[in-house]
């Protein structure tokens, strides 16, 4: 029996339900974002002109042993040791302050935080441009550190772990780049090694090269 012409096909019920659920999720996410933005603006207005200003100063990380951790942070992240206290705590800086990273040795038997617990997700170290990120990436690879590069569009991030499993990131801002974006929106793109290493051909920051 031939089907009559010009009769629209009905979309399968399951697909209709999936489409509806996806639309509801998008709507809920938009409402949540709007609510969070509104509450943030309201809180900033309540703060008033006399409220003190805060900035991030340093982070202290628990490690098992100090020596391998110091070697890692000075070699792979180009930090400098400013002070070691009683062979148990090390303070490191990238230049200006006394320390930006402190390492506290808990002993070789110390256990790592279980997966799925709340707390610090990762610590990011910012570099000024893509070339600097490529230099850091090459250093990590040469040091046999396992890396996971991601293009967040607002920035390039290279994720890795220190010898004790603390999650770290080397990051550069790309919001003003031709392929960048002003907001993240949860969108990530693959960041291939060839694309990263190609940045080594670019002039270094502050260079007079054209």
Z-matrix of the N, CA and C atoms (Angstrom, degrees):
N
C 1 1.457
C 2 1.535 1 109.04
N 3 1.352 2 116.38 1 125.80
C 4 1.465 3 120.30 2 -177.30
C 5 1.527 4 110.73 3 -79.35
N 6 1.341 5 112.99 4 140.80
C 7 1.457 6 118.00 5 178.74
C 8 1.519 7 109.52 6 -81.85
N 9 1.341 8 116.30 7 140.74
C 10 1.463 9 120.35 8 -179.06
C 11 1.516 10 110.28 9 -66.36
N 12 1.330 11 115.35 10 146.32
C 13 1.450 12 121.09 11 179.45
C 14 1.530 13 110.24 12 -75.17
N 15 1.351 14 114.09 13 160.75
C 16 1.473 15 122.69 14 174.41
C 17 1.534 16 113.82 15 64.91
N 18 1.335 17 116.02 16 17.61
C 19 1.462 18 118.68 17 176.09
C 20 1.529 19 107.68 18 -96.43
N 21 1.328 20 119.32 19 115.00
C 22 1.470 21 120.62 20 -176.37
C 23 1.521 22 111.83 21 -64.23
N 24 1.319 23 114.18 22 139.63
C 25 1.459 24 119.01 23 178.14
C 26 1.528 25 110.04 24 -74.74
N 27 1.291 26 115.11 25 141.05
C 28 1.454 27 119.49 26 178.33
C 29 1.525 28 109.38 27 -83.69
N 30 1.335 29 115.60 28 134.36
C 31 1.457 30 120.19 29 177.16
C 32 1.524 31 108.41 30 -71.13
N 33 1.350 32 117.32 31 136.92
C 34 1.472 33 119.30 32 179.10
C 35 1.523 34 110.76 33 -54.73
N 36 1.341 35 115.15 34 143.16
C 37 1.456 36 121.24 35 -176.35
C 38 1.525 37 110.73 36 -59.56
N 39 1.339 38 117.12 37 -40.47
C 40 1.457 39 120.54 38 -177.71
C 41 1.527 40 111.09 39 -62.21
N 42 1.341 41 115.89 40 -40.91
C 43 1.460 42 119.52 41 179.71
C 44 1.521 43 110.67 42 -67.45
N 45 1.339 44 116.33 43 -37.17
C 46 1.466 45 120.06 44 177.33
C 47 1.522 46 110.58 45 -60.99
N 48 1.330 47 117.01 46 -43.27
C 49 1.463 48 121.79 47 -179.55
C 50 1.519 49 110.42 48 -64.21
N 51 1.372 50 116.80 49 -43.65
C 52 1.462 51 120.87 50 179.29
C 53 1.522 52 111.37 51 -61.30
N 54 1.348 53 115.74 52 -42.58
C 55 1.468 54 120.44 53 179.80
C 56 1.521 55 110.69 54 -64.03
N 57 1.343 56 116.21 55 -42.69
C 58 1.456 57 120.87 56 179.79
C 59 1.526 58 111.10 57 -63.31
N 60 1.359 59 116.86 58 -42.31
C 61 1.469 60 121.13 59 -179.77
C 62 1.528 61 110.69 60 -64.53
N 63 1.342 62 116.02 61 -40.78
C 64 1.461 63 119.89 62 179.24
C 65 1.525 64 110.72 63 -63.72
N 66 1.327 65 116.84 64 -41.59
C 67 1.465 66 120.89 65 179.15
C 68 1.523 67 110.78 66 -64.92
N 69 1.350 68 116.62 67 -39.20
C 70 1.466 69 120.41 68 178.63
C 71 1.531 70 111.17 69 -64.95
N 72 1.359 71 116.46 70 -39.03
C 73 1.462 72 119.89 71 178.74
C 74 1.527 73 111.28 72 -63.77
N 75 1.344 74 116.33 73 -43.33
C 76 1.463 75 120.90 74 178.73
C 77 1.519 76 110.24 75 -61.37
N 78 1.349 77 115.75 76 -43.17
C 79 1.459 78 120.30 77 179.99
C 80 1.527 79 111.42 78 -63.42
N 81 1.335 80 117.52 79 -42.71
C 82 1.463 81 121.55 80 179.11
C 83 1.521 82 111.20 81 -64.17
N 84 1.353 83 116.11 82 -40.64
C 85 1.463 84 119.79 83 179.20
C 86 1.525 85 111.49 84 -63.81
N 87 1.340 86 116.21 85 -39.48
C 88 1.462 87 120.15 86 178.79
C 89 1.519 88 111.03 87 -65.02
N 90 1.338 89 115.68 88 -42.46
C 91 1.465 90 119.68 89 179.03
C 92 1.523 91 110.97 90 -63.46
N 93 1.350 92 116.51 91 -41.54
C 94 1.461 93 120.71 92 179.91
C 95 1.519 94 110.39 93 -63.91
N 96 1.346 95 117.10 94 -44.05
C 97 1.468 96 120.43 95 179.34
C 98 1.526 97 110.55 96 -61.17
N 99 1.330 98 116.00 97 -44.47
C 100 1.466 99 120.39 98 -179.43
C 101 1.523 100 110.52 99 -62.01
N 102 1.351 101 117.07 100 -40.44
C 103 1.451 102 121.69 101 -179.11
C 104 1.535 103 110.76 102 -65.59
N 105 1.353 104 115.95 103 -42.99
C 106 1.457 105 120.28 104 -179.54
C 107 1.521 106 111.50 105 -66.50
N 108 1.336 107 116.54 106 -41.98
C 109 1.462 108 120.60 107 178.48
C 110 1.521 109 110.16 108 -62.88
N 111 1.347 110 116.00 109 -44.42
C 112 1.472 111 120.82 110 -179.80
C 113 1.523 112 110.80 111 -61.54
N 114 1.341 113 117.03 112 -44.73
C 115 1.463 114 120.20 113 -178.74
C 116 1.524 115 110.68 114 -66.58
N 117 1.350 116 116.88 115 -35.95
C 118 1.466 117 120.13 116 177.98
C 119 1.506 118 111.42 117 -65.44
N 120 1.337 119 117.16 118 -42.05
C 121 1.463 120 121.51 119 178.34
C 122 1.524 121 110.24 120 -65.39
N 123 1.337 122 116.12 121 -42.63
C 124 1.466 123 120.06 122 -179.85
C 125 1.532 124 110.56 123 -62.95
N 126 1.334 125 116.34 124 -41.33
C 127 1.461 126 119.87 125 -179.83
C 128 1.519 127 111.22 126 -65.12
N 129 1.348 128 116.36 127 -39.44
C 130 1.466 129 119.45 128 -179.78
C 131 1.525 130 111.06 129 -67.39
N 132 1.345 131 117.15 130 -31.91
C 133 1.464 132 119.89 131 177.94
C 134 1.527 133 111.28 132 -70.81
N 135 1.331 134 116.68 133 -36.59
C 136 1.460 135 120.64 134 179.70
C 137 1.525 136 111.39 135 -69.06
N 138 1.343 137 115.86 136 -25.03
C 139 1.456 138 120.07 137 -173.83
C 140 1.518 139 112.32 138 -58.17
N 141 1.330 140 117.30 139 -40.14
C 142 1.459 141 120.17 140 177.91
C 143 1.516 142 112.52 141 80.33
N 144 1.325 143 117.15 142 166.91
C 145 1.472 144 121.61 143 -174.05
C 146 1.520 145 114.42 144 -73.90
N 147 1.347 146 118.54 145 -16.70
C 148 1.463 147 119.88 146 -175.51
C 149 1.526 148 112.77 147 -94.97
N 150 1.329 149 118.36 148 -0.09
C 151 1.460 150 121.48 149 -178.24
C 152 1.526 151 109.93 150 -67.97
N 153 1.331 152 116.82 151 137.20
C 154 1.457 153 120.61 152 -179.71
C 155 1.527 154 111.08 153 -70.83
N 156 1.324 155 116.24 154 156.04
C 157 1.454 156 122.42 155 -179.14
C 158 1.526 157 109.63 156 -103.73
N 159 1.326 158 116.42 157 139.67
C 160 1.456 159 120.36 158 178.13
C 161 1.527 160 110.31 159 -118.45
N 162 1.324 161 116.09 160 150.26
C 163 1.459 162 122.60 161 171.73
C 164 1.521 163 107.56 162 -135.20
N 165 1.325 164 116.53 163 159.20
C 166 1.465 165 120.13 164 177.09
C 167 1.522 166 108.26 165 -75.76
N 168 1.335 167 116.83 166 128.42
C 169 1.460 168 120.92 167 -175.98
C 170 1.535 169 112.29 168 -105.31
N 171 1.333 170 117.31 169 -53.42
C 172 1.458 171 118.75 170 -178.74
C 173 1.524 172 109.65 171 -157.76
N 174 1.319 173 114.88 172 168.82
C 175 1.458 174 121.49 173 175.69
C 176 1.523 175 107.96 174 -131.85
N 177 1.329 176 116.03 175 142.33
C 178 1.472 177 120.57 176 174.86
C 179 1.524 178 108.30 177 -110.52
N 180 1.321 179 115.40 178 129.72
C 181 1.455 180 121.42 179 -179.25
C 182 1.524 181 110.20 180 -115.66
N 183 1.336 182 115.93 181 137.04
C 184 1.459 183 120.27 182 172.63
C 185 1.524 184 108.85 183 -80.43
N 186 1.324 185 116.25 184 133.00
C 187 1.465 186 122.01 185 175.94
C 188 1.527 187 107.90 186 -131.12
N 189 1.323 188 116.08 187 168.23
C 190 1.461 189 118.57 188 178.99
C 191 1.532 190 110.90 189 -81.89
N 192 1.330 191 116.10 190 -54.02
C 193 1.455 192 120.59 191 -177.94
C 194 1.518 193 109.89 192 -128.97
N 195 1.322 194 115.41 193 142.14
C 196 1.459 195 120.22 194 -171.43
C 197 1.529 196 113.53 195 -73.20
N 198 1.331 197 116.81 196 -45.09
C 199 1.467 198 119.54 197 -172.05
C 200 1.528 199 113.28 198 -60.07
N 201 1.350 200 120.25 199 -51.38
C 202 1.467 201 118.59 200 178.72
C 203 1.521 202 113.19 201 -63.80
N 204 1.322 203 116.58 202 -31.00
C 205 1.465 204 119.88 203 178.76
C 206 1.527 205 110.84 204 -70.37
N 207 1.326 206 117.26 205 -43.19
C 208 1.461 207 120.30 206 176.83
C 209 1.523 208 110.07 207 -60.33
N 210 1.334 209 116.63 208 -44.24
C 211 1.469 210 120.50 209 179.16
C 212 1.520 211 111.25 210 -58.99
N 213 1.329 212 116.19 211 -40.94
C 214 1.466 213 120.37 212 -178.42
C 215 1.523 214 110.96 213 -66.63
N 216 1.326 215 117.38 214 -48.92
C 217 1.464 216 120.49 215 -174.48
C 218 1.533 217 112.57 216 -71.89
N 219 1.316 218 117.33 217 -29.89
C 220 1.468 219 118.97 218 177.20
C 221 1.524 220 111.11 219 -80.01
N 222 1.322 221 116.96 220 -36.27
C 223 1.460 222 121.08 221 -176.65
C 224 1.520 223 112.41 222 -79.73
N 225 1.330 224 117.40 223 -47.76
C 226 1.470 225 121.46 224 -173.94
C 227 1.523 226 113.67 225 -88.85
N 228 1.329 227 117.48 226 -26.44
C 229 1.466 228 120.22 227 -176.41
C 230 1.529 229 112.97 228 -116.84
N 231 1.329 230 115.54 229 4.21
C 232 1.466 231 120.94 230 171.80
C 233 1.530 232 112.91 231 60.92
N 234 1.346 233 116.84 232 30.42
C 235 1.455 234 120.76 233 175.84
C 236 1.531 235 110.18 234 -87.27
N 237 1.323 236 115.88 235 162.13
C 238 1.463 237 121.78 236 -178.75
C 239 1.532 238 109.21 237 -122.43
N 240 1.320 239 116.53 238 136.38
C 241 1.464 240 121.70 239 179.12
C 242 1.522 241 109.36 240 -76.66
N 243 1.329 242 116.58 241 128.27
C 244 1.464 243 120.83 242 177.21
C 245 1.529 244 111.86 243 -104.03
N 246 1.346 245 117.03 244 -26.47
C 247 1.468 246 119.49 245 -177.58
C 248 1.521 247 109.95 246 -164.40
N 249 1.329 248 115.39 247 142.24
C 250 1.465 249 122.18 248 171.90
C 251 1.518 250 107.07 249 -124.55
N 252 1.325 251 116.98 250 128.68
C 253 1.465 252 121.97 251 -175.08
C 254 1.523 253 109.64 252 -112.91
N 255 1.334 254 115.67 253 116.83
C 256 1.476 255 123.32 254 173.62
C 257 1.526 256 112.64 255 54.54
N 258 1.323 257 116.62 256 26.65
C 259 1.454 258 120.11 257 178.64
C 260 1.511 259 114.31 258 64.70
N 261 1.340 260 116.55 259 15.32
C 262 1.461 261 120.43 260 -175.14
C 263 1.520 262 113.78 261 -123.10
N 264 1.333 263 117.26 262 -27.28
C 265 1.462 264 121.53 263 -179.31
C 266 1.528 265 108.75 264 -128.08
N 267 1.326 266 116.07 265 133.30
C 268 1.468 267 121.05 266 176.49
C 269 1.514 268 109.16 267 -121.79
N 270 1.330 269 115.73 268 138.57
C 271 1.455 270 121.86 269 177.19
C 272 1.531 271 108.38 270 -111.53
N 273 1.349 272 115.40 271 132.43
C 274 1.463 273 120.45 272 -177.42
C 275 1.521 274 110.20 273 -130.62
N 276 1.330 275 115.54 274 149.31
C 277 1.457 276 120.61 275 -179.24
C 278 1.524 277 110.32 276 -138.50
N 279 1.332 278 115.15 277 157.65
C 280 1.462 279 120.47 278 173.91
C 281 1.524 280 110.97 279 -92.57
N 282 1.346 281 116.83 280 -5.51
C 283 1.457 282 118.69 281 178.38
C 284 1.513 283 114.41 282 161.60
N 285 1.339 284 117.99 283 -68.49
C 286 1.456 285 121.12 284 -169.45
C 287 1.516 286 116.30 285 -76.25
N 288 1.333 287 119.14 286 -68.62
C 289 1.465 288 120.52 287 -172.81
C 290 1.526 289 112.65 288 -73.47
N 291 1.332 290 115.25 289 169.99
C 292 1.466 291 120.34 290 176.82
C 293 1.523 292 110.57 291 -56.97
N 294 1.319 293 116.70 292 -43.71
C 295 1.470 294 119.89 293 176.12
C 296 1.519 295 110.88 294 -157.60
N 297 1.311 296 114.31 295 148.67
C 298 1.464 297 122.76 296 171.81
C 299 1.524 298 110.64 297 -116.42
N 300 1.326 299 115.42 298 -23.51
C 301 1.466 300 122.19 299 175.78
C 302 1.516 301 108.33 300 -129.81
N 303 1.329 302 115.59 301 131.39
C 304 1.459 303 121.51 302 173.15
C 305 1.525 304 108.15 303 -118.07
N 306 1.313 305 116.29 304 136.66
C 307 1.470 306 121.87 305 179.81
C 308 1.519 307 108.71 306 -114.49
N 309 1.319 308 115.99 307 125.08
C 310 1.469 309 121.57 308 -177.61
C 311 1.531 310 108.14 309 -115.79
N 312 1.343 311 116.75 310 115.11
C 313 1.465 312 121.31 311 -176.86
C 314 1.524 313 110.91 312 -79.33
N 315 1.324 314 116.21 313 124.39
C 316 1.474 315 121.58 314 179.76
C 317 1.523 316 112.93 315 -101.15
N 318 1.337 317 117.78 316 -5.47
C 319 1.462 318 121.07 317 -179.51
C 320 1.518 319 111.70 318 104.92
N 321 1.338 320 116.69 319 154.78
C 322 1.476 321 121.39 320 -173.86
C 323 1.522 322 114.48 321 -63.69
N 324 1.322 323 117.65 322 -19.51
C 325 1.467 324 120.66 323 -177.81
C 326 1.531 325 112.56 324 -94.03
N 327 1.313 326 117.70 325 0.90
C 328 1.471 327 120.32 326 -177.78
C 329 1.519 328 110.20 327 -63.01
N 330 1.329 329 116.49 328 139.79
C 331 1.465 330 121.28 329 -178.22
C 332 1.521 331 110.43 330 -96.03
N 333 1.323 332 114.81 331 153.62
C 334 1.465 333 120.82 332 178.38
C 335 1.526 334 109.72 333 -82.84
N 336 1.341 335 116.42 334 160.88
C 337 1.468 336 120.47 335 176.45
C 338 1.520 337 109.59 336 -67.39
N 339 1.335 338 117.94 337 135.95
C 340 1.464 339 120.18 338 179.94
C 341 1.532 340 112.06 339 -64.29
N 342 1.326 341 116.49 340 151.20
C 343 1.457 342 120.85 341 175.85
C 344 1.522 343 109.84 342 -62.59
N 345 1.331 344 116.06 343 144.47
C 346 1.456 345 120.42 344 175.87
C 347 1.510 346 114.40 345 88.84
N 348 1.340 347 117.80 346 0.86
C 349 1.463 348 119.89 347 178.32
C 350 1.530 349 109.40 348 -89.46
N 351 1.322 350 116.21 349 159.02
C 352 1.463 351 119.84 350 177.77
C 353 1.525 352 109.44 351 -82.02
N 354 1.324 353 115.47 352 159.91
C 355 1.459 354 120.78 353 -179.56
C 356 1.514 355 110.09 354 142.58
N 357 1.315 356 116.22 355 -157.47
C 358 1.456 357 121.76 356 -178.26
C 359 1.522 358 110.71 357 -67.67
N 360 1.331 359 116.06 358 127.58
C 361 1.466 360 120.27 359 176.72
C 362 1.522 361 109.80 360 -81.19
N 363 1.333 362 116.47 361 -55.55
C 364 1.459 363 120.49 362 175.54
C 365 1.519 364 109.97 363 -161.12
N 366 1.313 365 115.21 364 162.70
C 367 1.458 366 122.79 365 176.93
C 368 1.520 367 108.02 366 -113.16
N 369 1.346 368 117.29 367 126.23
C 370 1.465 369 121.59 368 -176.04
C 371 1.520 370 111.04 369 -105.60
N 372 1.328 371 115.25 370 137.98
C 373 1.458 372 123.15 371 174.42
C 374 1.521 373 107.80 372 -111.42
N 375 1.321 374 116.29 373 121.37
C 376 1.463 375 120.45 374 -175.54
C 377 1.522 376 111.35 375 -89.80
N 378 1.328 377 115.75 376 140.38
C 379 1.463 378 122.57 377 172.68
C 380 1.527 379 107.50 378 -118.78
N 381 1.345 380 118.47 379 158.61
C 382 1.470 381 119.66 380 -170.00
C 383 1.513 382 116.39 381 -75.06
N 384 1.344 383 118.13 382 -22.74
C 385 1.463 384 119.09 383 -175.14
C 386 1.529 385 110.39 384 -158.61
N 387 1.333 386 115.04 385 175.88
C 388 1.464 387 121.03 386 -177.54
C 389 1.527 388 112.07 387 -65.42
N 390 1.321 389 116.80 388 -35.13
C 391 1.467 390 119.17 389 178.62
C 392 1.525 391 110.69 390 -62.17
N 393 1.328 392 116.71 391 -44.74
C 394 1.464 393 120.52 392 178.53
C 395 1.524 394 110.76 393 -61.85
N 396 1.341 395 116.49 394 -39.47
C 397 1.461 396 119.94 395 177.36
C 398 1.519 397 110.24 396 -63.13
N 399 1.336 398 117.25 397 -40.02
C 400 1.465 399 121.08 398 178.94
C 401 1.525 400 111.09 399 -64.07
N 402 1.334 401 116.98 400 -38.46
C 403 1.465 402 120.75 401 177.63
C 404 1.527 403 110.52 402 -64.21
N 405 1.342 404 116.22 403 -42.79
C 406 1.461 405 120.67 404 178.29
C 407 1.530 406 110.32 405 -65.51
N 408 1.336 407 116.18 406 -40.96
C 409 1.468 408 121.28 407 178.83
C 410 1.525 409 110.35 408 -59.27
N 411 1.331 410 116.66 409 -46.52
C 412 1.462 411 120.67 410 -179.18
C 413 1.523 412 110.91 411 -63.40
N 414 1.343 413 116.44 412 -38.26
C 415 1.463 414 120.26 413 177.98
C 416 1.523 415 110.77 414 -62.59
N 417 1.332 416 117.18 415 -42.94
C 418 1.464 417 120.87 416 179.03
C 419 1.519 418 111.29 417 -63.50
N 420 1.335 419 116.47 418 -43.85
C 421 1.460 420 121.08 419 179.53
C 422 1.526 421 110.24 420 -62.79
N 423 1.326 422 116.58 421 -44.53
C 424 1.469 423 120.92 422 179.30
C 425 1.522 424 111.90 423 -63.63
N 426 1.343 425 116.46 424 -24.44
C 427 1.469 426 121.50 425 179.08
C 428 1.525 427 111.88 426 -92.63
N 429 1.338 428 116.21 427 9.40
C 430 1.478 429 122.70 428 178.45
C 431 1.527 430 112.86 429 60.99
N 432 1.329 431 115.74 430 34.77
C 433 1.465 432 120.95 431 176.09
C 434 1.529 433 108.00 432 -91.62
N 435 1.318 434 116.72 433 130.99
C 436 1.466 435 121.59 434 178.37
C 437 1.525 436 109.30 435 -73.83
N 438 1.329 437 117.11 436 127.40
C 439 1.470 438 121.02 437 -174.79
C 440 1.525 439 110.98 438 -123.47
N 441 1.328 440 114.44 439 157.62
C 442 1.470 441 121.55 440 176.30
C 443 1.525 442 108.18 441 -135.72
N 444 1.348 443 118.52 442 94.98
C 445 1.465 444 120.46 443 -179.11
C 446 1.529 445 111.65 444 -83.15
N 447 1.343 446 116.15 445 141.92
C 448 1.470 447 122.15 446 -179.10
C 449 1.526 448 108.95 447 -140.27
N 450 1.329 449 115.79 448 137.90
C 451 1.466 450 121.26 449 172.18
C 452 1.524 451 107.50 450 -97.50
N 453 1.353 452 116.31 451 106.42
C 454 1.462 453 121.09 452 179.47
C 455 1.537 454 112.18 453 -86.45
N 456 1.321 455 116.97 454 0.39
C 457 1.465 456 124.66 455 -176.54
C 458 1.534 457 112.50 456 73.30
N 459 1.325 458 118.03 457 -39.65
C 460 1.472 459 119.42 458 171.35
C 461 1.533 460 109.89 459 -82.12
N 462 1.318 461 116.48 460 -12.82
C 463 1.457 462 121.13 461 179.88
C 464 1.517 463 111.56 462 -175.94
N 465 1.329 464 115.49 463 158.46
C 466 1.458 465 121.72 464 171.48
C 467 1.513 466 108.18 465 -94.81
N 468 1.320 467 116.79 466 133.43
C 469 1.457 468 121.22 467 178.72
C 470 1.520 469 111.32 468 -127.73
N 471 1.317 470 116.60 469 135.27
C 472 1.465 471 122.05 470 173.33
C 473 1.524 472 106.66 471 -115.79
N 474 1.335 473 116.37 472 113.75
C 475 1.461 474 122.32 473 -175.68
C 476 1.529 475 110.30 474 -98.26
N 477 1.331 476 115.59 475 143.21
C 478 1.463 477 121.22 476 179.84
C 479 1.526 478 107.85 477 -163.81
N 480 1.315 479 116.75 478 179.43
C 481 1.476 480 120.80 479 -179.19
C 482 1.521 481 109.92 480 -127.57
N 483 1.335 482 115.31 481 151.58
C 484 1.467 483 119.57 482 174.56
C 485 1.531 484 108.38 483 -81.33
N 486 1.339 485 118.85 484 178.09
C 487 1.472 486 119.97 485 -176.35
C 488 1.525 487 114.84 486 -58.90
N 489 1.337 488 117.48 487 -18.48
C 490 1.465 489 120.48 488 -179.32
C 491 1.522 490 113.27 489 -104.69
N 492 1.327 491 116.34 490 8.46
C 493 1.460 492 119.79 491 175.91
C 494 1.511 493 114.86 492 89.42
N 495 1.336 494 119.02 493 3.71
C 496 1.463 495 120.29 494 174.84
C 497 1.519 496 108.95 495 -67.59
N 498 1.337 497 116.44 496 126.78
C 499 1.463 498 120.98 497 -175.47
C 500 1.523 499 110.57 498 -78.70
N 501 1.332 500 116.00 499 131.76
C 502 1.459 501 122.89 500 -176.62
C 503 1.522 502 110.40 501 -130.35
N 504 1.328 503 114.86 502 166.16
C 505 1.465 504 120.33 503 178.64
C 506 1.529 505 109.22 504 -148.19
N 507 1.336 506 115.63 505 139.45
C 508 1.465 507 122.03 506 165.27
C 509 1.524 508 105.59 507 -100.93
N 510 1.336 509 117.33 508 129.50
C 511 1.464 510 120.88 509 -169.65
C 512 1.518 511 110.84 510 -135.38
N 513 1.343 512 116.04 511 140.71
C 514 1.464 513 119.85 512 168.55
C 515 1.526 514 109.06 513 -133.50
N 516 1.313 515 115.75 514 141.85
C 517 1.467 516 123.02 515 -176.87
C 518 1.528 517 109.96 516 -76.76
N 519 1.330 518 116.49 517 131.55
C 520 1.477 519 120.56 518 179.52
C 521 1.521 520 111.80 519 -125.38
N 522 1.329 521 118.18 520 18.46
C 523 1.465 522 120.36 521 -175.90
C 524 1.520 523 112.46 522 -61.33
N 525 1.332 524 117.23 523 -31.44
C 526 1.466 525 120.36 524 -178.56
C 527 1.524 526 113.23 525 -97.55
N 528 1.329 527 116.24 526 7.09
C 529 1.468 528 120.34 527 176.77
C 530 1.528 529 109.22 528 -78.95
N 531 1.355 530 117.45 529 156.50
C 532 1.479 531 120.12 530 178.82
C 533 1.528 532 113.88 531 -56.62
N 534 1.334 533 117.21 532 -33.05
C 535 1.465 534 120.25 533 -179.68
C 536 1.520 535 112.14 534 -100.77
N 537 1.347 536 117.30 535 14.64
C 538 1.454 537 120.90 536 -178.34
C 539 1.517 538 112.57 537 -91.25
N 540 1.327 539 115.61 538 -178.11
C 541 1.467 540 122.44 539 178.79
C 542 1.517 541 108.29 540 -143.70
N 543 1.328 542 116.77 541 150.69
C 544 1.460 543 120.76 542 -177.72
C 545 1.522 544 112.32 543 -77.71
N 546 1.341 545 117.64 544 -26.52
C 547 1.462 546 122.80 545 179.06
C 548 1.528 547 108.95 546 -130.86
N 549 1.338 548 115.70 547 153.22
C 550 1.467 549 120.09 548 -175.66
C 551 1.531 550 112.76 549 -77.23
N 552 1.336 551 117.21 550 -50.15
C 553 1.473 552 123.85 551 -177.39
C 554 1.533 553 112.35 552 58.75
N 555 1.328 554 117.94 553 17.46
C 556 1.466 555 120.34 554 178.19
C 557 1.507 556 114.38 555 76.18
N 558 1.330 557 117.89 556 12.73
C 559 1.471 558 121.16 557 -176.54
C 560 1.525 559 110.80 558 -96.64
N 561 1.325 560 116.12 559 127.66
C 562 1.459 561 122.16 560 176.64
C 563 1.529 562 110.09 561 -122.47
N 564 1.332 563 114.95 562 150.89
C 565 1.460 564 121.06 563 175.10
C 566 1.522 565 108.83 564 -125.85
N 567 1.340 566 117.78 565 152.13
C 568 1.468 567 119.62 566 175.66
C 569 1.527 568 109.98 567 -61.09
N 570 1.319 569 115.73 568 145.29
C 571 1.465 570 121.26 569 176.60
C 572 1.527 571 106.76 570 -125.42
N 573 1.335 572 114.97 571 98.50
C 574 1.459 573 120.88 572 -173.90
C 575 1.531 574 110.98 573 -78.66
N 576 1.319 575 114.09 574 152.44
C 577 1.470 576 120.01 575 -178.91
C 578 1.528 577 111.75 576 -58.36
N 579 1.332 578 117.07 577 -40.94
C 580 1.467 579 120.45 578 -178.76
C 581 1.526 580 111.01 579 -60.17
N 582 1.328 581 116.05 580 -37.78
C 583 1.471 582 120.38 581 179.83
C 584 1.526 583 110.88 582 -68.67
N 585 1.329 584 116.60 583 -36.85
C 586 1.460 585 120.53 584 178.69
C 587 1.529 586 110.17 585 -68.06
N 588 1.334 587 116.77 586 -52.01
C 589 1.457 588 121.00 587 -174.98
C 590 1.523 589 112.30 588 -67.02
N 591 1.336 590 117.21 589 -22.60
C 592 1.465 591 119.84 590 176.33
C 593 1.517 592 111.39 591 -63.04
N 594 1.346 593 116.68 592 -23.19
C 595 1.463 594 120.65 593 -179.48
C 596 1.527 595 112.16 594 -70.17
N 597 1.335 596 117.26 595 -16.23
C 598 1.463 597 120.37 596 178.78
C 599 1.527 598 111.88 597 -67.90
N 600 1.323 599 116.25 598 -16.75
C 601 1.467 600 120.42 599 177.97
C 602 1.526 601 111.68 600 -83.14
N 603 1.339 602 116.74 601 -12.17
C 604 1.464 603 120.64 602 179.88
C 605 1.525 604 109.56 603 -76.37
N 606 1.344 605 118.21 604 153.88
C 607 1.470 606 120.96 605 177.22
C 608 1.522 607 111.16 606 -60.76
N 609 1.312 608 116.50 607 143.62
C 610 1.459 609 120.23 608 177.18
C 611 1.512 610 110.47 609 -67.36
N 612 1.351 611 116.36 610 154.23
C 613 1.467 612 121.37 611 179.15
C 614 1.527 613 109.83 612 -58.25
N 615 1.332 614 117.14 613 130.41
C 616 1.450 615 121.59 614 180.00
C 617 1.507 616 113.53 615 84.71
N 618 1.361 617 116.18 616 0.97
C 619 1.458 618 118.81 617 179.69
C 620 1.505 619 111.14 618 -75.28
N 621 1.335 620 117.65 619 151.50
C 622 1.467 621 121.77 620 178.81
C 623 1.521 622 111.76 621 -88.28
N 624 1.360 623 116.85 622 0.31
C 625 1.472 624 119.94 623 179.22
C 626 1.516 625 110.12 624 -65.71
N 627 1.331 626 115.83 625 147.66
C 628 1.463 627 120.17 626 178.45
C 629 1.493 628 110.41 627 -78.80
